[in-house]
Amino acid sequence: MADVKSVELAEVAGKRVLVRVDFNVPIKDGEVTDDTRIRAALPTIQYLREHGARTILMSHRGRPSGEGFEEAFTLAPAARRLAELLGTPVVFASDTVGADAQAKAAALSDGQVLVLENLRFDKREKKNDPAFCRELAALGDVYVNDAFGTAHRAHASTAGVAELLPAYAGFLMQREVSTLTGMLEDPKRPFVAILGGSKVSDKIKVIDALIEKCDALVIGGGMCFTFLLAQGKQVGTSLKEEDWVERAAATLQRAEEAGCRILLPTDVVVADAFAEDARTETVSVDAIPEDMMGLDIGPETAAAYAEAVAGAKTVFWNGPMGVFEMKAFEAGTKAVAEAVAANADADTIIGGGDSVAAVNKFGLADRMTFISTGGGASMELVQGEALPGVEALK
C-alpha cells in the first residue's frame, strides 16, 4: 500500500489548515463523558499550532437529520473539552460553512484553533455534494485528514475536499494506516486473530482475508453458533444465521487447506433469556439445551483461547466473546482481554468498536500496543478494501 502524505510535508505557517477530526464523542448534560477521540487528535493539532498554522477543525457527531442545527448533536461541548486539553482558548463557529464560520476562519491568527459546528447538520456532507465541498475548501488553504474512523466513507469532509486542496494525513491517520497494513503485510509470527461479534455475515470478508494471513483464528461471540451448526451441533435458541451455515462450513474447509487453525468454543454459558438476571449454566457445545441460548464462551474455551494468545507474536482482536455489557456474560471477553494484555512480547492490535469498549471496561487499554479508533474503517482495511479517505491522501 502506497504511503499517505504526512502533514510534516505541508507548508502550514500562516496558512488556514482545514482538519477533519473525529470528535464523535459521547456527551451527557453538556459534558464530554469519554474524550479518547479528542485526545487522539491532539498530536496533530499541537503540531499545527507549534508551526504557526491557523487550524480549522471539522467533525460530525451522531446522526442528526441533516436539516440544520439540533441541540442534541452540537459540537460545542467537544470544543470546550478541547480547550481544556490544550490549555488555550478555542474558537467555536455556530455553523459549518455559513457566515459565522467564514468570519471566524478569516479572523484566525497564527496558532489559533477554530472548531466548526457538526458537519452533518448539512445533508450535503454525506452526499459528498460538490457545492458543499467547495464551501468547505474555501475556508482553508491546506487540508489534513486525521479521522481514520470515517476514512471508509466518501463524504465531503473525507474525500471531496481532498480533491480541492493540497491534502495530507495527520499523525493519527498515518499511525492507523501503517500499523494495520504492517500487521497484514509483515506480521511477527505466530499471528493470532480473535474475532467476535454477532453475525458471520458481517465478518465473513474479514475472516476470508485473515485465513490467508493468520496462523490461528479464534472465534467467539454470537457468530460462533453458525459455525457450530456447520459442524452439525445443535445450538438451542442461540443467535444463528441458517442461510450462512453452508458458507461457514466452506470457510472451515478453506482454513484447513490454508494451514490456518480455527478455534471454536468447546463450552458456552447459556441462559433462558437475554437478560442480566436470566437463569444460566455452563454446558458443552455438544449439549446446548434446546430452550436456552449461548451468551458467552465457557471457562474451558476461555482458557484455550488465552493459551493461543499467550503463544502469539502478533494479536489482532475485533469483537467481544459474549454479551460483555452484562455482568453475567462478561467472563469470556474479560479472559481474552487479560490474555492479550498479558502478552508483553506480542504486537497487540485492538481493531476498534466493541473490543475497545471491552479493554476500557476492564482497565487494560494501556497494556495494548495499539488501539484503532476506527471500527468499520479498520475492518474494511483488513479485508483489503480501498478506503476513500485514505486513497485521497496518496
ABEGO torsion letter per residue (X at the ends): XBBBBBAAABBABGBBBBBBBBABBBBBGGBBABAAAAAAAAAAAAAAAAAGBBBBBBBBBEBBAGAEBBAAABAAAAAAAAAAAAGBBBBBBABAABAAAAAAAAABBBGBBBBBBBAAABAAAAAGBAAAAAAAAAABABBBBABAAAAABBBAAAAAAAAABBBBBBAAAAAAAAAAAAAAABBBOBBBBBBBEABAAAAAAAAAAAAAABABBBBBEAAAAAAAAAAGBBAEABBBBAAAAAAAAAAAAAAAAAGBBBBBBABBBBBABBBAABBBBBBBAAABBAABBBABBBAAAAAAAAAAAAABABBBBBEBABBAABAAAAAAAAAAAAAAAABAABBBBBBEEAAAAAAAAAGAAAABABBBABAAAAAAAAAGBBBAAAAAAX
